[in-house]
Amino acid sequence: MAAPQLKPEIVDESAIVDAAITSRKSVRAFLPDMVDERTIRDILTVASRAPSGTNMQPWKVYVVTGERLKAVSEAVLNSGIRAEKIAWDEYKYYPDKFFEPYYARRRAVGFALYDALGIPKRDVNQMRAQHDRNFVFFDAPMGLIFTIDRRLNQGSWIDHGMFLQSIMIAARGRGLHTCPQAAFAPYHKQIRPVLGIPDEEILTCGMAIGYEDTSKPENNFSTERALLDEFVTFVK
């Protein structure tokens, strides 16, 4: 019996999914155009289908706009604590000491961003100013703050990450862009009272979401990806 033929519509669907994944990027400048709440609800509903161990669904989201978004930004920026000085006391995102190949990859993306913005490598003040744009959600009119119950273990953190990815892909399917932002995590003490986040929840990250400002140079550079042979082993 001949093998069944792949239906044309399945091929088309794969192209749509692939385009959503490959066009996702961290946008660092957004237009002021507001995203309507219905669209955000649709994105989060779709993303809630992300897999999780025994269907635990270990994620919570705080959607912030308007005055509440401004309050989150001010709580961080007015804290008087520089990003390089604040302690990652809830969890560590990066290793204590970078090593290869991760160090080179991190430096490459940093240099590419600053080069796109015309910031010299040793201009610490401009670098800090650019980093602080995280805390205004890169001018997006809407931000998301994510938390996870601190009693959960590492498997649930993997699930949590798949939920984040699902949001970013669903956003692309609706013509939106995002920027996941671990930079918010160390400022949980400043953000908790603004959003009423209970102590049993760890603030994992933020995410800017909205429409890309294509006129801004920081959105016009593309990060590289390792070749398949660098991270894949086919075992036969």
QUIDA-V286136 format. One record per residue. N is the residue number from 1. RES is the residue in one letter. D_FIRST is the distance of its C-alpha to the first C-alpha in Angstrom with 1 decimal. Layout:
n: <N & N>
res: <RES & RES>
d_first: <D_FIRST & D_FIRST>
//
This chain:
n: <1 & 2 & 3 & 4 & 5 & 6 & 7 & 8 & 9 & 10 & 11 & 12 & 13 & 14 & 15 & 16 & 17 & 18 & 19 & 20 & 21 & 22 & 23 & 24 & 25 & 26 & 27 & 28 & 29 & 30 & 31 & 32 & 33 & 34 & 35 & 36 & 37 & 38 & 39 & 40 & 41 & 42 & 43 & 44 & 45 & 46 & 47 & 48 & 49 & 50 & 51 & 52 & 53 & 54 & 55 & 56 & 57 & 58 & 59 & 60 & 61 & 62 & 63 & 64 & 65 & 66 & 67 & 68 & 69 & 70 & 71 & 72 & 73 & 74 & 75 & 76 & 77 & 78 & 79 & 80 & 81 & 82 & 83 & 84 & 85 & 86 & 87 & 88 & 89 & 90 & 91 & 92 & 93 & 94 & 95 & 96 & 97 & 98 & 99 & 100 & 101 & 102 & 103 & 104 & 105 & 106 & 107 & 108 & 109 & 110 & 111 & 112 & 113 & 114 & 115 & 116 & 117 & 118 & 119 & 120 & 121 & 122 & 123 & 124 & 125 & 126 & 127 & 128 & 129 & 130 & 131 & 132 & 133 & 134 & 135 & 136 & 137 & 138 & 139 & 140 & 141 & 142 & 143 & 144 & 145 & 146 & 147 & 148 & 149 & 150 & 151 & 152 & 153 & 154 & 155 & 156 & 157 & 158 & 159 & 160 & 161 & 162 & 163 & 164 & 165 & 166 & 167 & 168 & 169 & 170 & 171 & 172 & 173 & 174 & 175 & 176 & 177 & 178 & 179 & 180 & 181 & 182 & 183 & 184 & 185 & 186 & 187 & 188 & 189 & 190 & 191 & 192 & 193 & 194 & 195 & 196 & 197 & 198 & 199 & 200 & 201 & 202 & 203 & 204 & 205 & 206 & 207 & 208 & 209 & 210 & 211 & 212 & 213 & 214 & 215 & 216 & 217 & 218 & 219 & 220 & 221 & 222 & 223 & 224 & 225 & 226 & 227 & 228 & 229 & 230 & 231 & 232 & 233 & 234 & 235 & 236>
res: <M & A & A & P & Q & L & K & P & E & I & V & D & E & S & A & I & V & D & A & A & I & T & S & R & K & S & V & R & A & F & L & P & D & M & V & D & E & R & T & I & R & D & I & L & T & V & A & S & R & A & P & S & G & T & N & M & Q & P & W & K & V & Y & V & V & T & G & E & R & L & K & A & V & S & E & A & V & L & N & S & G & I & R & A & E & K & I & A & W & D & E & Y & K & Y & Y & P & D & K & F & F & E & P & Y & Y & A & R & R & R & A & V & G & F & A & L & Y & D & A & L & G & I & P & K & R & D & V & N & Q & M & R & A & Q & H & D & R & N & F & V & F & F & D & A & P & M & G & L & I & F & T & I & D & R & R & L & N & Q & G & S & W & I & D & H & G & M & F & L & Q & S & I & M & I & A & A & R & G & R & G & L & H & T & C & P & Q & A & A & F & A & P & Y & H & K & Q & I & R & P & V & L & G & I & P & D & E & E & I & L & T & C & G & M & A & I & G & Y & E & D & T & S & K & P & E & N & N & F & S & T & E & R & A & L & L & D & E & F & V & T & F & V & K>
d_first: <0.0 & 3.8 & 6.5 & 8.8 & 11.8 & 15.2 & 17.5 & 20.7 & 23.0 & 21.7 & 22.6 & 25.9 & 26.6 & 26.2 & 28.6 & 31.1 & 31.0 & 31.3 & 34.3 & 36.0 & 35.8 & 36.8 & 39.6 & 41.2 & 44.4 & 47.8 & 49.9 & 53.6 & 55.2 & 54.4 & 55.6 & 57.9 & 55.6 & 55.0 & 51.5 & 51.7 & 51.3 & 48.4 & 46.3 & 47.2 & 46.5 & 43.0 & 42.4 & 43.6 & 41.6 & 38.4 & 39.5 & 40.2 & 36.5 & 36.7 & 35.7 & 38.4 & 38.8 & 38.9 & 39.3 & 42.9 & 42.8 & 45.7 & 46.9 & 49.8 & 50.6 & 53.9 & 53.7 & 56.9 & 58.3 & 61.8 & 64.7 & 62.7 & 60.8 & 64.2 & 65.5 & 62.8 & 63.5 & 67.2 & 66.9 & 65.2 & 67.2 & 70.5 & 70.0 & 71.8 & 69.3 & 67.7 & 64.0 & 64.7 & 67.2 & 65.4 & 63.9 & 60.3 & 61.5 & 58.5 & 55.7 & 55.3 & 52.8 & 53.6 & 54.4 & 58.1 & 57.9 & 55.3 & 53.7 & 51.2 & 48.8 & 49.5 & 53.1 & 52.2 & 49.5 & 52.0 & 54.7 & 52.5 & 51.6 & 55.2 & 56.6 & 54.1 & 55.1 & 58.8 & 58.5 & 56.8 & 59.7 & 62.3 & 63.5 & 65.1 & 63.8 & 67.1 & 67.9 & 67.7 & 69.0 & 66.4 & 63.7 & 65.0 & 65.2 & 61.6 & 60.5 & 62.6 & 60.6 & 58.0 & 60.4 & 60.6 & 56.8 & 57.1 & 58.6 & 55.6 & 56.9 & 54.7 & 54.1 & 52.1 & 53.5 & 51.2 & 52.2 & 50.9 & 52.6 & 54.4 & 53.6 & 49.9 & 48.5 & 46.5 & 43.1 & 44.3 & 45.5 & 41.9 & 40.8 & 43.8 & 42.7 & 39.2 & 41.0 & 43.1 & 40.1 & 38.5 & 41.8 & 41.9 & 38.3 & 38.9 & 42.2 & 40.5 & 38.2 & 41.5 & 43.2 & 45.4 & 46.1 & 47.3 & 49.2 & 48.8 & 52.3 & 53.2 & 56.7 & 57.6 & 56.9 & 60.2 & 62.2 & 61.1 & 64.7 & 65.6 & 62.6 & 62.5 & 65.6 & 64.5 & 61.3 & 62.3 & 59.8 & 60.6 & 61.3 & 58.3 & 56.0 & 55.5 & 55.4 & 52.4 & 52.4 & 52.9 & 50.8 & 52.0 & 49.9 & 50.4 & 50.2 & 50.5 & 53.6 & 52.2 & 55.7 & 56.4 & 55.9 & 54.7 & 51.5 & 50.8 & 50.0 & 46.6 & 46.1 & 44.2 & 41.3 & 40.7 & 38.0 & 34.9 & 36.0 & 39.2 & 37.7 & 34.2 & 33.4 & 29.9 & 29.9 & 27.3>
//
